Amino acid sequence: MSIYNHMQNPSANKATCGKCKKPFTWSIHGDHYPGNKMTEYIECPYCGEQNGSMRTSGSIYSSKVGN
């Protein structure tokens, strides 16, 4: 998926950073298969703060919202 398509992904989850309070979106991409799941962290694209985590076989990508 291109960076443009990722940033325009309507199925992305919306969040607000607990540290800098800026809004961002995050989504899971990659292969989804049973077993062998790793902890992936939801990081703010502005300040890098961890805003939770998920156990998944994919990767979590976050994007800035707006300009």
PDB file of N, CA, C and O in Angstrom:
ATOM      1  N   MET A   1       0.851  -1.173   0.000  1.00  0.00           N
ATOM      2  CA  MET A   1       0.000   0.000   0.000  1.00  0.00           C
ATOM      3  C   MET A   1       0.892   1.230   0.000  1.00  0.00           C
ATOM      4  O   MET A   1       1.852   1.309   0.766  1.00  0.00           O
ATOM      5  N   SER A   2       0.578   2.177  -0.848  1.00  0.00           N
ATOM      6  CA  SER A   2       1.388   3.391  -0.920  1.00  0.00           C
ATOM      7  C   SER A   2       1.149   4.272   0.302  1.00  0.00           C
ATOM      8  O   SER A   2       0.143   4.129   0.997  1.00  0.00           O
ATOM      9  N   ILE A   3       2.084   5.182   0.556  1.00  0.00           N
ATOM     10  CA  ILE A   3       1.939   6.111   1.672  1.00  0.00           C
ATOM     11  C   ILE A   3       0.662   6.932   1.502  1.00  0.00           C
ATOM     12  O   ILE A   3      -0.064   7.149   2.472  1.00  0.00           O
ATOM     13  N   TYR A   4       0.378   7.393   0.275  1.00  0.00           N
ATOM     14  CA  TYR A   4      -0.835   8.182   0.044  1.00  0.00           C
ATOM     15  C   TYR A   4      -2.074   7.379   0.411  1.00  0.00           C
ATOM     16  O   TYR A   4      -2.946   7.881   1.121  1.00  0.00           O
ATOM     17  N   ASN A   5      -2.167   6.138  -0.061  1.00  0.00           N
ATOM     18  CA  ASN A   5      -3.333   5.314   0.240  1.00  0.00           C
ATOM     19  C   ASN A   5      -3.435   5.027   1.723  1.00  0.00           C
ATOM     20  O   ASN A   5      -4.537   4.994   2.270  1.00  0.00           O
ATOM     21  N   HIS A   6      -2.310   4.818   2.382  1.00  0.00           N
ATOM     22  CA  HIS A   6      -2.329   4.566   3.819  1.00  0.00           C
ATOM     23  C   HIS A   6      -2.876   5.781   4.558  1.00  0.00           C
ATOM     24  O   HIS A   6      -3.668   5.637   5.489  1.00  0.00           O
ATOM     25  N   MET A   7      -2.456   6.982   4.148  1.00  0.00           N
ATOM     26  CA  MET A   7      -2.911   8.195   4.815  1.00  0.00           C
ATOM     27  C   MET A   7      -4.395   8.452   4.556  1.00  0.00           C
ATOM     28  O   MET A   7      -5.059   9.092   5.371  1.00  0.00           O
ATOM     29  N   GLN A   8      -4.919   7.965   3.442  1.00  0.00           N
ATOM     30  CA  GLN A   8      -6.320   8.177   3.090  1.00  0.00           C
ATOM     31  C   GLN A   8      -7.190   6.972   3.456  1.00  0.00           C
ATOM     32  O   GLN A   8      -8.341   6.901   3.027  1.00  0.00           O
ATOM     33  N   ASN A   9      -6.673   6.039   4.228  1.00  0.00           N
ATOM     34  CA  ASN A   9      -7.362   4.797   4.560  1.00  0.00           C
ATOM     35  C   ASN A   9      -8.590   5.076   5.433  1.00  0.00           C
ATOM     36  O   ASN A   9      -8.433   5.446   6.597  1.00  0.00           O
ATOM     37  N   PRO A  10      -9.807   4.910   4.905  1.00  0.00           N
ATOM     38  CA  PRO A  10     -11.001   5.204   5.695  1.00  0.00           C
ATOM     39  C   PRO A  10     -11.267   4.185   6.790  1.00  0.00           C
ATOM     40  O   PRO A  10     -12.046   4.461   7.703  1.00  0.00           O
ATOM     41  N   SER A  11     -10.637   3.007   6.723  1.00  0.00           N
ATOM     42  CA  SER A  11     -10.872   1.982   7.734  1.00  0.00           C
ATOM     43  C   SER A  11      -9.907   2.093   8.910  1.00  0.00           C
ATOM     44  O   SER A  11      -9.934   1.254   9.810  1.00  0.00           O
ATOM     45  N   ALA A  12      -9.064   3.105   8.914  1.00  0.00           N
ATOM     46  CA  ALA A  12      -8.100   3.270   9.997  1.00  0.00           C
ATOM     47  C   ALA A  12      -8.810   3.671  11.291  1.00  0.00           C
ATOM     48  O   ALA A  12      -9.868   4.299  11.266  1.00  0.00           O
ATOM     49  N   ASN A  13      -8.213   3.299  12.407  1.00  0.00           N
ATOM     50  CA  ASN A  13      -8.727   3.665  13.718  1.00  0.00           C
ATOM     51  C   ASN A  13      -8.250   5.063  14.075  1.00  0.00           C
ATOM     52  O   ASN A  13      -7.113   5.427  13.776  1.00  0.00           O
ATOM     53  N   LYS A  14      -9.106   5.845  14.708  1.00  0.00           N
ATOM     54  CA  LYS A  14      -8.743   7.196  15.111  1.00  0.00           C
ATOM     55  C   LYS A  14      -8.335   7.192  16.576  1.00  0.00           C
ATOM     56  O   LYS A  14      -8.916   6.473  17.390  1.00  0.00           O
ATOM     57  N   ALA A  15      -7.324   8.006  16.908  1.00  0.00           N
ATOM     58  CA  ALA A  15      -6.842   8.095  18.281  1.00  0.00           C
ATOM     59  C   ALA A  15      -6.312   9.498  18.540  1.00  0.00           C
ATOM     60  O   ALA A  15      -6.070  10.266  17.608  1.00  0.00           O
ATOM     61  N   THR A  16      -6.137   9.821  19.815  1.00  0.00           N
ATOM     62  CA  THR A  16      -5.520  11.075  20.225  1.00  0.00           C
ATOM     63  C   THR A  16      -4.361  10.720  21.140  1.00  0.00           C
ATOM     64  O   THR A  16      -4.522   9.927  22.067  1.00  0.00           O
ATOM     65  N   CYS A  17      -3.206  11.293  20.891  1.00  0.00           N
ATOM     66  CA  CYS A  17      -2.017  10.992  21.675  1.00  0.00           C
ATOM     67  C   CYS A  17      -2.210  11.448  23.120  1.00  0.00           C
ATOM     68  O   CYS A  17      -2.701  12.549  23.371  1.00  0.00           O
ATOM     69  N   GLY A  18      -1.824  10.605  24.056  1.00  0.00           N
ATOM     70  CA  GLY A  18      -1.917  10.939  25.468  1.00  0.00           C
ATOM     71  C   GLY A  18      -0.888  11.959  25.909  1.00  0.00           C
ATOM     72  O   GLY A  18      -1.061  12.598  26.947  1.00  0.00           O
ATOM     73  N   LYS A  19       0.182  12.125  25.142  1.00  0.00           N
ATOM     74  CA  LYS A  19       1.247  13.059  25.506  1.00  0.00           C
ATOM     75  C   LYS A  19       1.070  14.420  24.832  1.00  0.00           C
ATOM     76  O   LYS A  19       0.967  15.436  25.519  1.00  0.00           O
ATOM     77  N   CYS A  20       1.033  14.455  23.498  1.00  0.00           N
ATOM     78  CA  CYS A  20       0.965  15.740  22.776  1.00  0.00           C
ATOM     79  C   CYS A  20      -0.466  16.150  22.428  1.00  0.00           C
ATOM     80  O   CYS A  20      -0.696  17.266  21.962  1.00  0.00           O
ATOM     81  N   LYS A  21      -1.431  15.249  22.655  1.00  0.00           N
ATOM     82  CA  LYS A  21      -2.865  15.522  22.443  1.00  0.00           C
ATOM     83  C   LYS A  21      -3.264  15.753  20.986  1.00  0.00           C
ATOM     84  O   LYS A  21      -4.346  16.281  20.727  1.00  0.00           O
ATOM     85  N   LYS A  22      -2.414  15.368  20.030  1.00  0.00           N
ATOM     86  CA  LYS A  22      -2.738  15.542  18.613  1.00  0.00           C
ATOM     87  C   LYS A  22      -3.455  14.293  18.090  1.00  0.00           C
ATOM     88  O   LYS A  22      -3.146  13.180  18.514  1.00  0.00           O
ATOM     89  N   PRO A  23      -4.412  14.475  17.169  1.00  0.00           N
ATOM     90  CA  PRO A  23      -5.132  13.328  16.609  1.00  0.00           C
ATOM     91  C   PRO A  23      -4.297  12.614  15.546  1.00  0.00           C
ATOM     92  O   PRO A  23      -3.523  13.240  14.822  1.00  0.00           O
ATOM     93  N   PHE A  24      -4.467  11.295  15.464  1.00  0.00           N
ATOM     94  CA  PHE A  24      -3.817  10.503  14.426  1.00  0.00           C
ATOM     95  C   PHE A  24      -4.651   9.266  14.155  1.00  0.00           C
ATOM     96  O   PHE A  24      -5.560   8.939  14.917  1.00  0.00           O
ATOM     97  N   THR A  25      -4.340   8.585  13.072  1.00  0.00           N
ATOM     98  CA  THR A  25      -5.009   7.330  12.748  1.00  0.00           C
ATOM     99  C   THR A  25      -3.985   6.205  12.765  1.00  0.00           C
ATOM    100  O   THR A  25      -2.794   6.439  12.562  1.00  0.00           O
ATOM    101  N   TRP A  26      -4.448   4.993  13.006  1.00  0.00           N
ATOM    102  CA  TRP A  26      -3.570   3.826  12.954  1.00  0.00           C
ATOM    103  C   TRP A  26      -4.347   2.655  12.365  1.00  0.00           C
ATOM    104  O   TRP A  26      -5.571   2.573  12.474  1.00  0.00           O
ATOM    105  N   SER A  27      -3.607   1.761  11.745  1.00  0.00           N
ATOM    106  CA  SER A  27      -4.212   0.580  11.149  1.00  0.00           C
ATOM    107  C   SER A  27      -3.204  -0.561  11.125  1.00  0.00           C
ATOM    108  O   SER A  27      -1.995  -0.356  11.229  1.00  0.00           O
ATOM    109  N   ILE A  28      -3.740  -1.765  10.985  1.00  0.00           N
ATOM    110  CA  ILE A  28      -2.907  -2.969  10.947  1.00  0.00           C
ATOM    111  C   ILE A  28      -2.809  -3.438   9.501  1.00  0.00           C
ATOM    112  O   ILE A  28      -3.818  -3.558   8.806  1.00  0.00           O
ATOM    113  N   HIS A  29      -1.587  -3.700   9.058  1.00  0.00           N
ATOM    114  CA  HIS A  29      -1.348  -4.166   7.689  1.00  0.00           C
ATOM    115  C   HIS A  29      -0.462  -5.404   7.732  1.00  0.00           C
ATOM    116  O   HIS A  29       0.299  -5.599   8.680  1.00  0.00           O
ATOM    117  N   GLY A  30      -0.562  -6.222   6.719  1.00  0.00           N
ATOM    118  CA  GLY A  30       0.297  -7.389   6.613  1.00  0.00           C
ATOM    119  C   GLY A  30      -0.496  -8.674   6.696  1.00  0.00           C
ATOM    120  O   GLY A  30      -1.727  -8.666   6.686  1.00  0.00           O
ATOM    121  N   ASP A  31       0.223  -9.772   6.777  1.00  0.00           N
ATOM    122  CA  ASP A  31      -0.397 -11.091   6.842  1.00  0.00           C
ATOM    123  C   ASP A  31      -1.061 -11.293   8.196  1.00  0.00           C
ATOM    124  O   ASP A  31      -0.489 -10.976   9.239  1.00  0.00           O
ATOM    125  N   HIS A  32      -2.269 -11.821   8.162  1.00  0.00           N
ATOM    126  CA  HIS A  32      -2.994 -12.149   9.389  1.00  0.00           C
ATOM    127  C   HIS A  32      -3.173 -13.662   9.415  1.00  0.00           C
ATOM    128  O   HIS A  32      -3.931 -14.217   8.618  1.00  0.00           O
ATOM    129  N   TYR A  33      -2.484 -14.320  10.322  1.00  0.00           N
ATOM    130  CA  TYR A  33      -2.562 -15.765  10.413  1.00  0.00           C
ATOM    131  C   TYR A  33      -2.549 -16.165  11.884  1.00  0.00           C
ATOM    132  O   TYR A  33      -2.054 -15.408  12.719  1.00  0.00           O
ATOM    133  N   PRO A  34      -3.077 -17.327  12.215  1.00  0.00           N
ATOM    134  CA  PRO A  34      -3.152 -17.747  13.608  1.00  0.00           C
ATOM    135  C   PRO A  34      -1.774 -18.086  14.177  1.00  0.00           C
ATOM    136  O   PRO A  34      -0.885 -18.545  13.460  1.00  0.00           O
ATOM    137  N   GLY A  35      -1.621 -17.854  15.464  1.00  0.00           N
ATOM    138  CA  GLY A  35      -0.364 -18.172  16.143  1.00  0.00           C
ATOM    139  C   GLY A  35       0.739 -17.183  15.834  1.00  0.00           C
ATOM    140  O   GLY A  35       0.593 -16.327  14.962  1.00  0.00           O
ATOM    141  N   ASN A  36       1.853 -17.304  16.559  1.00  0.00           N
ATOM    142  CA  ASN A  36       3.064 -16.510  16.347  1.00  0.00           C
ATOM    143  C   ASN A  36       2.793 -15.006  16.299  1.00  0.00           C
ATOM    144  O   ASN A  36       3.328 -14.300  15.445  1.00  0.00           O
ATOM    145  N   LYS A  37       1.961 -14.524  17.217  1.00  0.00           N
ATOM    146  CA  LYS A  37       1.644 -13.094  17.242  1.00  0.00           C
ATOM    147  C   LYS A  37       2.654 -12.359  18.110  1.00  0.00           C
ATOM    148  O   LYS A  37       3.120 -12.876  19.125  1.00  0.00           O
ATOM    149  N   MET A  38       2.978 -11.153  17.692  1.00  0.00           N
ATOM    150  CA  MET A  38       3.929 -10.309  18.414  1.00  0.00           C
ATOM    151  C   MET A  38       3.182  -9.094  18.956  1.00  0.00           C
ATOM    152  O   MET A  38       2.120  -8.732  18.450  1.00  0.00           O
ATOM    153  N   THR A  39       3.743  -8.475  19.982  1.00  0.00           N
ATOM    154  CA  THR A  39       3.174  -7.236  20.491  1.00  0.00           C
ATOM    155  C   THR A  39       3.655  -6.091  19.611  1.00  0.00           C
ATOM    156  O   THR A  39       4.858  -5.863  19.482  1.00  0.00           O
ATOM    157  N   GLU A  40       2.725  -5.379  19.015  1.00  0.00           N
ATOM    158  CA  GLU A  40       3.016  -4.211  18.184  1.00  0.00           C
ATOM    159  C   GLU A  40       2.489  -2.984  18.913  1.00  0.00           C
ATOM    160  O   GLU A  40       1.386  -3.012  19.459  1.00  0.00           O
ATOM    161  N   TYR A  41       3.265  -1.913  18.926  1.00  0.00           N
ATOM    162  CA  TYR A  41       2.892  -0.706  19.654  1.00  0.00           C
ATOM    163  C   TYR A  41       2.296   0.341  18.725  1.00  0.00           C
ATOM    164  O   TYR A  41       2.741   0.509  17.590  1.00  0.00           O
ATOM    165  N   ILE A  42       1.279   1.044  19.223  1.00  0.00           N
ATOM    166  CA  ILE A  42       0.631   2.129  18.486  1.00  0.00           C
ATOM    167  C   ILE A  42       1.363   3.404  18.872  1.00  0.00           C
ATOM    168  O   ILE A  42       1.179   3.920  19.975  1.00  0.00           O
ATOM    169  N   GLU A  43       2.195   3.915  17.965  1.00  0.00           N
ATOM    170  CA  GLU A  43       3.025   5.082  18.264  1.00  0.00           C
ATOM    171  C   GLU A  43       2.481   6.335  17.594  1.00  0.00           C
ATOM    172  O   GLU A  43       2.026   6.300  16.451  1.00  0.00           O
ATOM    173  N   CYS A  44       2.534   7.438  18.323  1.00  0.00           N
ATOM    174  CA  CYS A  44       2.106   8.729  17.790  1.00  0.00           C
ATOM    175  C   CYS A  44       3.070   9.152  16.684  1.00  0.00           C
ATOM    176  O   CYS A  44       4.282   9.145  16.897  1.00  0.00           O
ATOM    177  N   PRO A  45       2.555   9.523  15.497  1.00  0.00           N
ATOM    178  CA  PRO A  45       3.437   9.945  14.405  1.00  0.00           C
ATOM    179  C   PRO A  45       4.043  11.336  14.622  1.00  0.00           C
ATOM    180  O   PRO A  45       4.952  11.733  13.892  1.00  0.00           O
ATOM    181  N   TYR A  46       3.552  12.070  15.609  1.00  0.00           N
ATOM    182  CA  TYR A  46       4.074  13.412  15.891  1.00  0.00           C
ATOM    183  C   TYR A  46       5.227  13.368  16.891  1.00  0.00           C
ATOM    184  O   TYR A  46       6.293  13.928  16.638  1.00  0.00           O
ATOM    185  N   CYS A  47       5.011  12.695  18.037  1.00  0.00           N
ATOM    186  CA  CYS A  47       6.015  12.733  19.105  1.00  0.00           C
ATOM    187  C   CYS A  47       6.632  11.372  19.428  1.00  0.00           C
ATOM    188  O   CYS A  47       7.598  11.311  20.188  1.00  0.00           O
ATOM    189  N   GLY A  48       6.097  10.274  18.870  1.00  0.00           N
ATOM    190  CA  GLY A  48       6.662   8.951  19.091  1.00  0.00           C
ATOM    191  C   GLY A  48       6.191   8.255  20.359  1.00  0.00           C
ATOM    192  O   GLY A  48       6.639   7.146  20.651  1.00  0.00           O
ATOM    193  N   GLU A  49       5.308   8.873  21.108  1.00  0.00           N
ATOM    194  CA  GLU A  49       4.786   8.282  22.343  1.00  0.00           C
ATOM    195  C   GLU A  49       3.997   7.014  22.029  1.00  0.00           C
ATOM    196  O   GLU A  49       3.264   6.966  21.041  1.00  0.00           O
ATOM    197  N   GLN A  50       4.146   5.981  22.871  1.00  0.00           N
ATOM    198  CA  GLN A  50       3.373   4.757  22.702  1.00  0.00           C
ATOM    199  C   GLN A  50       1.980   4.979  23.278  1.00  0.00           C
ATOM    200  O   GLN A  50       1.832   5.394  24.427  1.00  0.00           O
ATOM    201  N   ASN A  51       0.967   4.700  22.474  1.00  0.00           N
ATOM    202  CA  ASN A  51      -0.429   4.894  22.860  1.00  0.00           C
ATOM    203  C   ASN A  51      -1.172   3.569  22.840  1.00  0.00           C
ATOM    204  O   ASN A  51      -2.239   3.458  22.237  1.00  0.00           O
ATOM    205  N   GLY A  52      -0.618   2.581  23.488  1.00  0.00           N
ATOM    206  CA  GLY A  52      -1.226   1.266  23.551  1.00  0.00           C
ATOM    207  C   GLY A  52      -0.479   0.256  22.699  1.00  0.00           C
ATOM    208  O   GLY A  52       0.515   0.578  22.048  1.00  0.00           O
ATOM    209  N   SER A  53      -0.981  -0.974  22.717  1.00  0.00           N
ATOM    210  CA  SER A  53      -0.358  -2.047  21.943  1.00  0.00           C
ATOM    211  C   SER A  53      -1.410  -3.089  21.597  1.00  0.00           C
ATOM    212  O   SER A  53      -2.501  -3.109  22.168  1.00  0.00           O
ATOM    213  N   MET A  54      -1.062  -3.950  20.654  1.00  0.00           N
ATOM    214  CA  MET A  54      -1.923  -5.055  20.242  1.00  0.00           C
ATOM    215  C   MET A  54      -1.049  -6.258  19.937  1.00  0.00           C
ATOM    216  O   MET A  54       0.108  -6.119  19.539  1.00  0.00           O
ATOM    217  N   ARG A  55      -1.621  -7.448  20.130  1.00  0.00           N
ATOM    218  CA  ARG A  55      -0.942  -8.678  19.722  1.00  0.00           C
ATOM    219  C   ARG A  55      -1.486  -9.033  18.348  1.00  0.00           C
ATOM    220  O   ARG A  55      -2.675  -9.310  18.188  1.00  0.00           O
ATOM    221  N   THR A  56      -0.597  -9.020  17.355  1.00  0.00           N
ATOM    222  CA  THR A  56      -1.025  -9.270  15.981  1.00  0.00           C
ATOM    223  C   THR A  56       0.109  -9.891  15.179  1.00  0.00           C
ATOM    224  O   THR A  56       1.278  -9.772  15.546  1.00  0.00           O
ATOM    225  N   SER A  57      -0.240 -10.547  14.095  1.00  0.00           N
ATOM    226  CA  SER A  57       0.770 -11.072  13.179  1.00  0.00           C
ATOM    227  C   SER A  57       1.085 -10.051  12.091  1.00  0.00           C
ATOM    228  O   SER A  57       1.969 -10.283  11.265  1.00  0.00           O
ATOM    229  N   GLY A  58       0.372  -8.919  12.080  1.00  0.00           N
ATOM    230  CA  GLY A  58       0.617  -7.848  11.118  1.00  0.00           C
ATOM    231  C   GLY A  58       1.491  -6.765  11.729  1.00  0.00           C
ATOM    232  O   GLY A  58       2.108  -6.973  12.773  1.00  0.00           O
ATOM    233  N   SER A  59       1.544  -5.616  11.081  1.00  0.00           N
ATOM    234  CA  SER A  59       2.301  -4.462  11.566  1.00  0.00           C
ATOM    235  C   SER A  59       1.347  -3.290  11.731  1.00  0.00           C
ATOM    236  O   SER A  59       0.394  -3.147  10.966  1.00  0.00           O
ATOM    237  N   ILE A  60       1.602  -2.453  12.729  1.00  0.00           N
ATOM    238  CA  ILE A  60       0.770  -1.281  12.967  1.00  0.00           C
ATOM    239  C   ILE A  60       1.456  -0.056  12.384  1.00  0.00           C
ATOM    240  O   ILE A  60       2.631   0.199  12.647  1.00  0.00           O
ATOM    241  N   TYR A  61       0.703   0.699  11.587  1.00  0.00           N
ATOM    242  CA  TYR A  61       1.188   1.950  11.003  1.00  0.00           C
ATOM    243  C   TYR A  61       0.302   3.087  11.488  1.00  0.00           C
ATOM    244  O   TYR A  61      -0.919   2.943  11.552  1.00  0.00           O
ATOM    245  N   SER A  62       0.907   4.207  11.825  1.00  0.00           N
ATOM    246  CA  SER A  62       0.131   5.377  12.235  1.00  0.00           C
ATOM    247  C   SER A  62       0.420   6.534  11.288  1.00  0.00           C
ATOM    248  O   SER A  62       1.501   6.624  10.706  1.00  0.00           O
ATOM    249  N   SER A  63      -0.566   7.419  11.144  1.00  0.00           N
ATOM    250  CA  SER A  63      -0.459   8.556  10.227  1.00  0.00           C
ATOM    251  C   SER A  63      -0.982   9.826  10.880  1.00  0.00           C
ATOM    252  O   SER A  63      -1.888   9.788  11.713  1.00  0.00           O
ATOM    253  N   LYS A  64      -0.397  10.946  10.486  1.00  0.00           N
ATOM    254  CA  LYS A  64      -0.865  12.247  10.949  1.00  0.00           C
ATOM    255  C   LYS A  64      -2.218  12.545  10.311  1.00  0.00           C
ATOM    256  O   LYS A  64      -2.512  12.081   9.209  1.00  0.00           O
ATOM    257  N   VAL A  65      -3.036  13.324  11.015  1.00  0.00           N
ATOM    258  CA  VAL A  65      -4.345  13.728  10.514  1.00  0.00           C
ATOM    259  C   VAL A  65      -4.280  15.189  10.103  1.00  0.00           C
ATOM    260  O   VAL A  65      -3.732  16.015  10.833  1.00  0.00           O
ATOM    261  N   GLY A  66      -4.828  15.513   8.951  1.00  0.00           N
ATOM    262  CA  GLY A  66      -4.854  16.901   8.491  1.00  0.00           C
ATOM    263  C   GLY A  66      -3.538  17.318   7.891  1.00  0.00           C
ATOM    264  O   GLY A  66      -2.803  16.496   7.344  1.00  0.00           O
ATOM    265  N   ASN A  67      -3.237  18.609   7.993  1.00  0.00           N
ATOM    266  CA  ASN A  67      -2.026  19.167   7.371  1.00  0.00           C
ATOM    267  C   ASN A  67      -0.840  18.967   8.243  1.00  0.00           C
ATOM    268  O   ASN A  67       0.266  19.371   7.883  1.00  0.00           O
TER     269      ASN A  67
END
